Amino acid sequence: MSGFGGFVLRRALGTAVTLLAISVIIYVVFYATPGNVAQITCGPRCSPVQVRQVAEQLHLGDPLYVRYWHFLEGILAGQDYSTGTSVQHCPAPCLGLSYQTDQQVTRLILTKLPVSLSLVFGAMVVWLVLGVGTGVLSAWRRGRLSERVLTGVTLAGTATPVFVIGLILMIVVCGQLELLPFPQYVNFSDDPEQWAWNLLLPWLSLALVEAAAFARLTRSSMLETLAEDHIRTFRAYGVGERSIIGRHAVRGALASIIALNANTFGSAVGGAVLTETLFGLPGIGQELVHAVNVVDLPVVVGMVLVIGFFVVIANAVADVLYAVADRRVVLA
Amino acid sequence: MSDSSPTPSTIASAAPSPASAPASSPASGPASSQASPAAPLVEVSDLVVDFGDLRAVDGLSFRLEKGAALGLVGESGSGKSTVASALLALHRGTGARVGGTVGVAGIDVQRASDDELRRLRGGKAAMVFQDPLSSLDPYYAVGDQIAEVYRVHTKASRRAARARAVRVLDRVGIPDAARRSRSRPHEFSGGMRQRALIAMALACEPELLIADEPTTALDVTVQAQILDLLHTLRQETGTGLLLVTHDVGVAAESVDEILVMRHGRAVEHGPVAAVLGAPREPYTRELLGAVPRLDTPRAVKRTRYEIGAGPDAGDGSGDGGIGPGGGARPVANGAGPDRGARPAGDDGPAGGTGSLAGTDRVGERGPAGETGQVGGVRSGDVVLEAVGLRREFGRGKQRFAAVDDVSLSVRRGETLGIVGESGSGKTTLGRMLVGLLEPTSGVVRHEGREQSGVRPSVQMVFQDPVSSLNPRRSVGESIADPLRARGMGVPPLGRSREWGRDEGHIRGRVRELLERVGLEGAHYDRYPHEFSGGQRQRVGIARALAAEPHAIVCDEPVSALDVTTQAQVVALLGELQRELGLALVFVAHDLAVVRQVSDRVAVMRRGRLVEYGPADEVYESPRDPYTRQLLAAVPALDPEIAARRRAERKKLSPA
């Protein structure tokens, strides 16, 4: 198991390095662009005095690496912002200050993040169950009518945009059948039951779109595993098809499912804009689109960093799970 | 060690009991006859298996009595493995058409229901597959996999099945079985994996063991251990054995009867001693003649081969029945249509210890067309020399020396054989000699000059002719590469009009080379997949010759080939050597092949040379105990010698 501990440690170090590299790239892309960065950051209605203040806050007079260092220092140790009259303290993971709304970016994100995570975690459970389930079923029934029907349904799922699925679901479930009220976000801490009921449709619509990819991947990698020699061994030893599929073939498909799940999860945290907008969920994706529209640079940078963080972390977790699923990975 | 393990005698008494009689008795002729007490364990009649248009098995019939052992022997494509699969109806649901009747342990396999089949598979007849690594699920512990199979057939509790798994693993000689049963397959060595597969087969005390090339992926010493294990198990449990193998020696060691197969049909069938000692059929004689023997010195052996030249004639026999040209004709000992019919070793200048090779042949115009250059090197000169070679791999704690302090030399016209088991460092050594790999310390000298990196004068022929040729380029292009690399075909500056002429020159040269290795010049534009294994290896040899080398290092050049093809390729190498005065380094794991080709032999173990000297000396009076162990492990064609060797092995290995 010491080999495994070492493996996890190496992966953690690699993740930290990746995160650092991402922060450098994001900083350079957004803050080292030509044009008056202070003016853009501050917003169109800023007075020249305010713009000068912002320029000072962002250390725009210093060389790039010093500026980046201050940016990183802010994230790791916190920072103080003076807005002329008062001084604001921005605690440790300080992603900066939105000069347009006079709001700390970290606080803004913290209000949006639970919404996005609620949506994505719930949807993940649904797409895994639906996608992997469908994949296993169609690998099992390969070549038969039921498999073709399943393949058709999953294909239709990928082909239909989320706002169509979501809209149809809302019209049917909430409008016609009146089974559920039209979704409205409720905090988990306020009322867990209402939280779940209200998120049910968003979960379903987001998951239906993603599930198709999982179904296809599961099916193809299971069929690949089923063609391998060790499956032949178990067939030759009278092991039943149910056990061959459920125990041996699924296990072979696990690694690629984990990998795909990490990517899907990571990108959905910031990328589920359509679902969030359709169901009026005040999540990260919606806020990011808004910040981009009004060119609120600190908010955009902070959000992009957080989204990158989730993608990287999701992949690191996947790597470790990967190694749990297949110990040979640790040796490599 | 577990105390409650069933004694061999209980297994033995269980096996021959007529428990199988009531299983199923369909009304058909052969099946109903199985219900009688004297029913054979296996009865196959008129078995036909078709894969699409390809007939893999064509009207095969045989019986196997309870407790007896039959060997199905044949070259690749002969249909022997298909027969093994048919015994367990493994073709069911795959699209293969199976005809005739197959009875195993009283069950009519063709008509059995899926449930009956499941009970048969693993319960009454268990299969041991060739590649033990891919034949076990990489994700589960070995013991769990055996327990799973056991539970399918016995309804035992999880715990009891696990205990059973440990018992059978112990039974097949896995040390510390309780602990090792929790390991996954990749943590086992090749031999241990094969033992684990045999343990799985034994778990349910089957009446029949079907072993499909059970030792092909293993080293000789491990192969000997596995064959000995099968032998002991059979003696103790009375299990019947159907052994499928391409290796006549392996069959001779393990079975009572041999059935030689070719193109899906039985060629010859009878007791081992009769078939191997006095074969009646020409094909059997050809097959046996091609098997390299450990006890035949090179000079004598060489005269037995002629060059099997014609591309379709020679190698087609290897893959006959598979390729588009399916059902290629048998080839009576080579003798190609137009070239190379010269007896290979008639006045064999390279015979004996042969360091004075081929002087008289130097003047003969080879396809190299530059005999002058070849002749420039004096006969008997050292062409390739290694001094104190060492190569390390890995970092930190994992650092190890794959080759450690190896010094050797090869002379013009001489063949040096390098033998060793997997992991002995022989391939690493070969690559360093060619310059593909830089030594950690020590030097390689070509004709007295210290060299690093690849030089045209030393070329390599690789083991796997499939993967060592680019599948997307025609074989002619592949052979032309070394010519282009040397500047042939590149127009001199400002004279691009000569390009066309030089291209023509290259094509002409490649044609010459193709014809020289027994292919047709017109094959220039064909792609590797259109060739059989032996033909591809000829292409590999032609590519090596293109650079007009003085020395060729062959890394397992024939180990992927059938014996008859193998003999032809070996003969071709020998002929080229005599004609061109080449120095050959022949790296192989097969001791008999190495003896057949080598003047001198180096035996490697764990990166070191344990023995190095003239071939006859090394083989006839080996000094090193490891060499002795290796030689004792080689299967003998004569069952009596095999039995004697088995006894010798018991003495040599303390375990």
Boltz contact constraints between the chains, C-beta under 6 A:
constraints:
  - contact:
      token1: [A, 229]
      token2: [B, 134]
      max_distance: 6.0
  - contact:
      token1: [A, 229]
      token2: [B, 135]
      max_distance: 6.0
  - contact:
      token1: [A, 230]
      token2: [B, 135]
      max_distance: 6.0
  - contact:
      token1: [A, 230]
      token2: [B, 136]
      max_distance: 6.0
  - contact:
      token1: [A, 230]
      token2: [B, 137]
      max_distance: 6.0
  - contact:
      token1: [A, 233]
      token2: [B, 135]
      max_distance: 6.0
  - contact:
      token1: [A, 236]
      token2: [B, 88]
      max_distance: 6.0
  - contact:
      token1: [A, 236]
      token2: [B, 90]
      max_distance: 6.0
  - contact:
      token1: [A, 236]
      token2: [B, 121]
      max_distance: 6.0
  - contact:
      token1: [A, 236]
      token2: [B, 127]
      max_distance: 6.0
  - contact:
      token1: [A, 237]
      token2: [B, 121]
      max_distance: 6.0
  - contact:
      token1: [A, 237]
      token2: [B, 122]
      max_distance: 6.0
  - contact:
      token1: [A, 237]
      token2: [B, 149]
      max_distance: 6.0
  - contact:
      token1: [A, 238]
      token2: [B, 118]
      max_distance: 6.0
  - contact:
      token1: [A, 238]
      token2: [B, 121]
      max_distance: 6.0
  - contact:
      token1: [A, 238]
      token2: [B, 122]
      max_distance: 6.0
  - contact:
      token1: [A, 238]
      token2: [B, 152]
      max_distance: 6.0
  - contact:
      token1: [A, 239]
      token2: [B, 152]
      max_distance: 6.0
  - contact:
      token1: [A, 248]
      token2: [B, 137]
      max_distance: 6.0
  - contact:
      token1: [A, 251]
      token2: [B, 139]
      max_distance: 6.0
  - contact:
      token1: [A, 328]
      token2: [B, 186]
      max_distance: 6.0
